[in-house]
Amino acid sequence: MQFIDEVKIYVKAGRGGDGKATFRREPFVPRGGPSGGDGGNGGSVILLADDQLSTLLDLRYQQRYSAKSGGHGMGRDKYGAGAEDMIVRVPVGTIIKDEATGEVLADLVATGTRFVAAQGGTGGRGNIHFATSTNQAPTNAETGTLGEERVLLLELKLLADVGLLGYPNVGKSTFISVVSRAKPKIADYPFTTLTPNLGVVGMSGSRSFLLADIPGLIEGASEGHGLGHRFLRHVERTRVLLHLVERSHEEGREPLKDFDVINRELEKYDPELARRPQVVALSKIDVTETREAYPALKAQFAARGIELHAVSAATRDGLNPILEALWKQLKA
């Protein structure tokens, strides 16, 4: 399934039905009074957060949503039928913005949360409401009001407990595929992961948390370089970050330097992100050169007051300590 995290939609609520101006025409009822009923209310367009959805893909293919109008009032005191609301289901974590002003209108962070995107018009009153002691045969009735219409920008931010960070190819996708049932595409070239992946991590004692694999960040990501800048927003809701570093053969790449680069990008994008709790791990510890370099790298990070864990998703070495460290941070 294609992951879509931004979409623009047009919503239009239904118009209210017109009130009716009519009089009773019944046998044996001389000079019958007003009997025009009210018009029904127009349907509203409502966005509903649904935890069964994980992408805005459906809204990419259908971008116009119009609710039905209310029925007109009728004679004999009959009211027009109100129109049903149109329910549009969106993923939990969807932010709704007004396209014209950029104002955030709603943030649907819980299943079942509803937002009235376009309010239906109100039905007009029939002439039965306008009779008075001095005007017992009113001929006036109200027309229904128009429903709201506007263009909305929808932006999806994933809701996860832990965000998985690191340069491209540090082993994030392999890690999430091992600790959860997520099945991301894995290959030995940069930017294999083009979309965020979510996985539920199960631990002993019925413990679990939600892990989000964010596409690899590079220097300049906050300014739009690489691919990761599109997905920095998905880190915003996470409570803890798991930061994977590697002993790379690329010139100029060192684990501590990579760690600093990624954190600078977080700081530029949102200073609060850089202050979020991080668990840091050296990946691919099953590789001999990496395993031999680990003690020295651990000392470098320790000099900064950072504990450097070691993990291999391929051999599962170090997985339990990493998961326990994340759980400890989540419960802190």
Buried (B, 14 or more C-beta within 10 A) or exposed (E): EEBBBEBEBBBBBBBBBBBBBBBBEEEEEEEEEBBBBBBBBBBBBBBBBBEEBBBBBBBBEEEEBBBBBBBBBBBEBBBBBBBEBBBBBBBBBBBBBEBEEEEEBBBBBEEEBEBBBBBBBBBBBBBBBBEEEEEEEBEBBBBBBBBBEBEBBBBBBBBBBBBBBBBBBBBBBBBBBBBBEBEBEBEEEEBBBBBBBBBBBEBEEEEEBBBBBBBBBBBBBBEEEBBBBBBBBBBBBBBBBBBBBBBBEEEEBBBBEBBEBBBBBBBBBBEEBBEBBBBBBBBBBBBEEBBEBBEEBBEBBEEEEBEBBBBBBBEEBBBEBBBBBBBEBBEE
